[in-house]
């Protein structure tokens, strides 16, 4: 399956809307999108996962990398719209304790 990425850029917040699957085949596309956004200083990076059904370990690694980059740039990373299956994956790996995760769609206009 493919990964569709839509970007809504704003002065204080960038919102990335994802749909499809985040796996070894699509992870590089996601990384190419998230890294430059995570490097922007003093901004909130919101990733809407409401259209994502599956994430593998490669995808988790992309989010860990984005988190580290946002911390270096004095920014924040928030994941929203996680379905129960994806939310469970973040809980099992403990990433829900280091990444701001909201299961419901808490997206605000960028």
Secondary structure, DSSP 8 states (H G I E B T S, - for coil): --EEEEEEE-SSEEEEEEEEEESTTTHHHHHHHHHHHHTSTT-EEEEEEEEEEEE-HHHHHHHHHHHHHHHHTT-EEEEE---HHHHHHHHHHTGGGTSEEESS------
